[in-house]
């Protein structure tokens, strides 16, 4: 069973940076695609970015050029570096994992709140 624990959320001002971290427990980290999702009040959960075991990344258009996703296989961790934050980035951010053989994210962290003030 996979467990994910996020950290790093908080309250920042527009233009600031924040780094979210997620530690992966329970299975072989290298077999999983890791993603970050977010859900703002009244909106559906959306994929922000994801990274394969080999390091290939996808970022949503809304964060491209501002957010950087990386993973550390030695520490079983994934990081979301968020730069030039905007008020519209305010949301609960969730770390998620899916086995590389599947298309559905199966495992989710508890979420961490990111609030960006204008």
C-alpha positions in Angstrom: 0.0 0.0 0.0 1.3 3.4 -0.9 1.2 6.4 1.5 1.9 9.9 0.5 2.6 12.8 2.9 2.7 16.4 1.7 4.3 19.4 3.3 5.2 23.0 2.4 1.9 24.8 2.0 1.3 28.2 3.5 0.2 31.8 3.0 2.3 33.9 0.6 2.0 37.1 -1.4 1.6 37.3 -5.1 5.0 36.9 -6.8 6.5 34.8 -4.0 7.7 31.3 -4.3 6.9 28.1 -2.4 8.0 24.6 -2.6 5.8 21.6 -1.9 7.2 18.3 -0.9 5.7 14.8 -0.9 7.3 11.7 0.6 6.3 8.3 -0.9 6.0 5.2 1.4 5.2 1.6 0.9 6.1 0.5 -2.6 8.9 0.8 -5.2 9.0 4.5 -5.9 10.5 4.1 -9.3 7.5 2.2 -10.6 5.2 5.1 -10.0 4.3 8.2 -11.9 3.9 11.1 -9.5 1.6 14.0 -9.9 0.4 17.2 -8.1 -3.3 18.2 -8.3 -5.1 21.2 -6.9 -8.6 22.0 -6.0 -9.8 25.5 -5.5 -13.1 26.3 -3.7 -16.0 25.6 -6.0 -13.9 24.1 -8.7 -13.0 20.6 -9.8 -9.7 19.0 -8.9 -7.2 19.6 -11.7 -3.8 18.1 -12.7 -1.1 20.7 -12.2 2.0 18.6 -13.1 3.2 15.1 -13.3 6.6 13.3 -13.6 7.5 9.9 -14.8 10.1 7.6 -13.3 12.5 8.7 -16.0 12.0 12.4 -15.3 9.7 13.4 -18.1 7.3 16.1 -17.0 4.0 17.6 -17.9 2.8 20.9 -16.6 -0.7 22.4 -17.1 -0.7 25.5 -19.3 -1.8 27.6 -16.3 1.5 26.9 -14.5 3.9 26.3 -17.3 7.1 28.4 -16.9 6.3 29.0 -13.3 6.1 25.6 -11.6 8.8 23.0 -11.7 8.3 19.4 -10.8 11.2 17.1 -9.8 11.7 13.8 -8.0 14.5 12.4 -5.8 14.7 8.6 -6.1 17.2 8.3 -3.3 14.8 10.0 -0.9 11.5 8.8 -2.4 10.3 12.3 -2.7 8.7 14.6 -5.2 8.9 18.4 -5.2 6.8 21.1 -6.7 8.7 24.4 -6.9 6.1 27.1 -7.4 7.4 30.5 -8.6 5.7 33.8 -9.4 2.6 32.7 -7.5 -0.7 34.3 -8.4 -3.9 34.6 -6.3 -5.5 32.1 -8.7 -3.0 29.5 -7.6 -4.8 29.4 -4.2 -6.0 25.9 -3.6 -5.5 22.7 -1.7 -2.7 20.8 -3.4 -2.6 17.1 -3.4 0.3 14.7 -4.2 -0.8 11.6 -6.1 0.7 8.4 -7.4 -0.2 5.9 -10.1 1.6 2.8 -11.1 3.3 3.2 -14.5 1.1 0.4 -15.9 -2.2 2.3 -15.2 -3.8 5.5 -16.3 -5.6 6.3 -13.1 -4.1 7.9 -10.0 -4.8 5.5 -7.2 -3.1 7.0 -4.2 -3.5 10.4 -2.7 -2.0 12.5 0.0 -4.1 14.4 2.6 -3.5 17.8 0.8 -1.8 21.0 1.8 -3.3 24.5 1.6 -1.6 27.1 -0.5 -3.0 30.6 -0.2 -1.7 33.5 -2.4 -2.8 37.0 -1.4 -2.8 39.9 -3.8 
